[in-house]
Amino acid sequence: MSGKNMEEKVEQATNSKNISLPVSRVRLIMKSSPDVSCINQDALFLTTKATELFVQHLALSSYKNGSGKETNTLSYSDLANVAEETETFQFLTDILPKKILARDYLKSLEEMEKDDENL
Amino acid sequence: MAERPEDLNLPNAVITRIIKEALPDGVNVSKEARRAISQAASVFVLYATSCANNFAMKAKRKTLNAGDVMSAMEEMEFERFLQPLREALEAYKKGQKGKKEASEQKRKDKEKKSSSTDENDKSRDEEEDEHMDDEQEGENEGEEEDVEN
């Protein structure tokens, strides 16, 4: 596949109004995965489309699950919460860690040290 | 191959648009949340690719195909995506086929211009038939050959 063909396909894909995400960028990410050699055009399309569906699903689930209804805002903590609480989003817990206040963290460190002393 | 970190991210503008379309009107999205969703989307692509690739390798294929991606979605417990994905793929394939026929039509037109005018009149009628029958491309090509002979 020459570079020119790829550009045409990207243009066609976005013109067909089926998807908004750039297929070429998705392909780049896919190729960065180890052991992947070739990607069929339909597979590339499906992955791009699936990613769009995923973004919608993540945003809506986080909003529904969170306190956003009162504040009318989707915040980072809504996302972190849904990653921890929902099974299908658990693969995101590493990149969406919950945030804790520094003083709470230091407190729990102190408690751990106390336990060590007692032993 | 040098890959800058930005290259593995998806464009913010598009991500923001998709988020806004998914949420009820008037809901705000914090900048942090937007960035996090964008990163999550990239991780999703990696996870889906790795999963799909496992299916391809099991079948001893080197090329990832549509079936592998669908199997990956099931494996990842995103069955809710399966039906919309199937529909989108069908629409996409039809679009692709239409474009292929359009470019083939252009090629045939070029060929006709180089042949005589009598034959042009005959083949013009057959061209109209071609437009109507999507699935009989093969047969039409056979007819064309007769005309040119």
Interface residues (C-beta under 8 A of the other chain):
Chain A: Q12 A13 S16 N18 I19 S20 L21 P22 R25 V26 L28 I29 M30 S32 S33 D35 V36 S37 C38 I39 N40 D42 A43 F45 L46 T47 K49 A50 T51 E52 L53 F54 V55 Q56 H57 L58 A59 L60 S62 Y63 G68 N72 T73 L74 S75 Y76 D78 L79 E87 T88 F91 L92 I95 L96
Chain B: E3 D7 L8 L10 P11 V14 I15 R17 I18 I19 E21 A22 L23 P24 G26 V27 N28 V29 S30 E32 A33 A36 I37 Q39 A40 A41 S42 V43 F44 V45 L46 Y47 A48 T49 S50 A52 N53 M57 K62 T63 L64 N65 A66 D68 V69 M70 M73 M76 E77 F78 R80 F81 P84 L85 A88 L89 A91 Y92 K93 G95 Q96 K99
